[in-house]
Amino acid sequence: MKIAVLTSGGDSAGMNAVVRAVVRGGILKGCETWVVREGYEGLVRGNLEASTPEPAPPTFPDLPPETDGDVNLLHNLRFGDGQLLKDGTGDYIGGRTLKGRYIVRVGWDDVKGWFSEGGTLIGSARSKTFRTPEGRLAAAHNLIKEGIDALVVCGGDGSLTGADVFRAEWPSLVAQLLSECGSGSKCDLIASSRLCWIAKITREQATAHAHLKIAGLVGSIDNDMSMTDLTIGAPTALHRICEAIDNINSTAASHSRAFVLEVMGRHCGWLALLAGVSGGADFIFIPERPPAADPWEDEMCEHIQRHREVGKRKTIVIIAEGAHDRNLKPIKADYVKDVLTDRLGLDTRVTTLGHTQRGGSPCAFDRILPTLQGLEAVNALMEATPDTPSYMIGIQENKITRVPLVEAVAMTRSVADAIEAKQFDKAMSLRDPEFRE
Ligand code: F6P
């Protein structure tokens, strides 16, 4: 099996550990391993025809010595022009070029030291082109051209939805590519597509790829995917926020101030809720459960006033970036600050943590989880048949799980639908089946 791994959407700590686990797990199982740079965008762009053949990297059991060999992709991406390859023009020192190459074969040593690296070394993007039928056709073409028959996608719900669409469309994409082959044995899309850099595949290659195996891993700091307890990167982001609250707590107490903290999470309140509980916040706003009262200002002020009366010298209010009231009107940090200042007379500051929540080295759990899930993804792909669904690899009650990707995507969508329909209890119980009022 030829297996490729890509990271997509917003980066999250632990994505490099995913790539490492898939590459090394794949090699140990006898697979040929590849990475796709820049997410789905790299899949669409594929590889320019190489003028000189790339040397094949060593694979297990011929492990290279413990040195940074000339196939060290980490070195390549970090120190070469490789990290700025959006336009495919980068080059690199050390004998191996990534110029014009988005789908790159990798070996054991290429992912050495990736455990502790933040972000994603193979790059990520939110690809607009992949959302178009032409883009997906190009992506199918590029995978087939390299002979890749299995794909691991690590990303958030949007990226996994993309994976789901891709797999569902795969037979028709292959049929389309076959029809492009015309009467000859070569398929030439150059004339027929706007994506004119596409090279050639043969009818035989297209026919041999009637099925694409896909496994999804959830990499997102938001922890917003259904049917899994935790997403890769969420624990690290939570740690970052807790540290920030601890830091703010001391200065807030010194001046007897109030702080309003906005945290990430898109439409999900997990980061805000858990950080608020862990950091001893006074009031928390999350999208799934707006304040019971409408308007909510009195409710918040009563809570905070009570805390002040029992002797608290500081006030912390956490707002999830997607928070809103019961009428879906966004709740903004500056407005909350004004309410605290005007109604309670508190000296109030706003802190937006921004991307400090997302970057940096993964915590231990964000190394273990992607490793276990990456290995499980390889196993799931090895065992996949045309009849098995694409799996999302999750974790439930401390066990690594496989759930049909299509179901997880649909259930995640239904949380957003419930919020839009103002069915907040339903949204909460979809997020957490144990939820009780
Ligand atoms: O999905 C991850 C996330 O960090 C969200 O929490 C946030 O809304 C968004 O990405 C920010 O995206 P960007 O990095 O494109 O500004």
Residues whose N, C-alpha, C, O or C-beta is under 5 A from the ligand:
A	BS01	F6P	G10 D222 M264 G265 R266
